Amino acid sequence: MVRPRKSVERLKPYHPPREGRGGKLRLDFNENTVGCPANVVRALRRMLSPELLSSYPEYEDAKKAIAKYFGVSTEELLLTNGTDDAIKMICDTFVDPGDHLVVPAPTFPVYEFFHTVAGGRTTQVRYDENFQLSAKRLLAAVNKRTRWMAIANPNNPTGTMLSQADLRALLKGAPDTLIVVDEAYQDFSGETVLPWIRKYKNLVVTRTFSKAFGLAALRLGCILTNSEIAEPMRRAQNPFAVNSLALASAMEAIQHADYAARYAEEVCANRAELCRYLDSIGIPYVPSRSNFVLTRVGSKAPEIARRLREQKILVRDWSYDPHLKGYLRFTIGSTAQMRRLLRGLAKFRDMLESQNGAHTWRNFVTYSSSGWFA
Ligand SMILES: Cc1ncc(COP(=O)(O)O)c(C=O)c1O
C-alpha cells in the first residue's frame, strides 16, 4: 500500500463548513452577510467570455492595483487563494518537519492545520478566563525551533485584539521567528500594523477579500511583507493559484472600497446594539473588535443553535471546544438581519442562561443610546 506522509497519517479528519446554507441567514462564518456590490457582479459578467475563460490568468495589472490599494510595492505583495493558501505558503516556505509554531487558543484552526501537514509541532497558549492574552505568555512559548507565530488580529472566535505594544514586544522579543499578523477582520477593527512591514524584518501581514469585501467564494488573499521574506515565498508559490475572476472582482471591489467601509461601519454599530441587548438580558459576551460576538448562552447552546437553524438562522456553536462549552458566536450583519436574529432568540428566551451582574467582560464595552431592539 502507498502510505501518506507520517504527518498526514496522524491528521484528524477535517470537517468542512456545513453545506446547504443557501437562502438562510448566514451568521455562522463571519462573511459579509449582504454580499458584494453590484459593480463587482457586473465586472464578473464582463469576464465571462470564452477567450478569457480559456486563458491562464495574468497578474501584473491586478498586482499593481492591489499593491497601490494597500500602499505597498509589488515586491512586498503576494496574491494567494484566500488566507488559507497564504498560511499554506508560509508553511511550504519556512517549515521543516519538527519545526514549531506558537498560536493562541482558541484561534482560527487553519494555522495549526497546515503546520501539522508540514510535519510541525504546535504550542497553544490559552486566553485566560477573561479572554486576555499577553505578549509575555506568548514569548514564553517560543523555543529555538519556533519558525512562526500566528496572531489573528482581531482573533477568531474571541473578537479580541493584541495591543500594538504587545505586537511590538513579540516582533522584538522573537527576532528569528516570523510573526504572522492575520488582519482578515481589519476593516471592522480599524487597526493595522501594515506600515510596520518595512521596520520589522520578521513581520508578515495577511489580508483577505473574503470578509468586508464580500468575495469569500472567489478566494483571494494577500501576503504583505518585506521583499526578503516575500522572495522565497514567491519561489515556493503555486504559480496559478489565483484565478482571473478573483483578480477582476478584487480590482473592481477596491475601486468601490467605500462600499466595504460603509458595510463595516454598519456592522460595528449593530455589534454595539447586539451587545447592549445581551447586557439587558444578562448574557455574558466577549467585547469584540470584529464582525462577530462570542456569547455565553449556557448549557443549551447546541439546542439554541439547532432551533435557530430551524428558523433558517445559522449561528456557530463553539461547544465542541471543551473550553467554550455553552458559547455561541453570532456574525454581525445588517440592521434588518440583526432584528431577525433577536426575534429568533426571543423565542428561546427561557433557554438563555442569564448571569445578571455576574460578569465583568461587559465592562469593556460602551454603547450607542439609540436601540434597534427597543
Ligand atoms: C482569522 C481568520 N483568518 C482568515 C480567515 C479565512 O480567510 P480566507 O477566506 O481568505 O481564507 C478566517 C475565516 O473565517 C479567519 O477567521
The ligand as an ORCA input file, in Angstrom:
! r2SCAN-3c Opt
* xyz 0 1
  C      -8.790     34.889     11.381
  C      -9.190     34.399     10.022
  N      -8.317     34.457      9.018
  C      -8.639     34.032      7.791
  C      -9.889     33.501      7.521
  C     -10.215     32.948      6.170
  O      -9.904     33.812      5.184
  P      -9.943     33.366      3.656
  O     -11.370     33.249      3.259
  O      -9.222     34.483      2.995
  O      -9.201     32.053      3.511
  C     -10.833     33.413      8.519
  C     -12.160     32.854      8.208
  O     -13.027     32.696      8.949
  C     -10.476     33.871      9.806
  O     -11.345     33.800     10.813
*
